[in-house]
């Protein structure tokens, strides 16, 4: 048993040195589930190599996954993220990618600013209603 654990540690160290990750290692490092990674794979956002039935992720896959997670956290759709990632591979100068990124960021900012304004209006209205209802209670 001790020899098997030692061999497993050697394999993990070798994988780390080569920049390879198992799906479990990648999920654990990024704080997501393996199911999430498989989902992005089905959406063709990730394409890990395979050794038999085992997925082997490289540093490039890890970088793509970080971009996907950041894009989702910022509210971008999978379609937007996919479009951005596909330009990364197609354009060595990344000029089209940066132009697309600027456009998508500007769209997202405009939407968020609009939502912020709507929220501020709603909050102001709710505060007004609260004040009116408190005044009614005090009159009673």
Beta strands, then each sheet from edge to edge (+ up, - down):
strand 1: 49-51
strand 2: 54-56
sheet 1: 1+ 2-
end
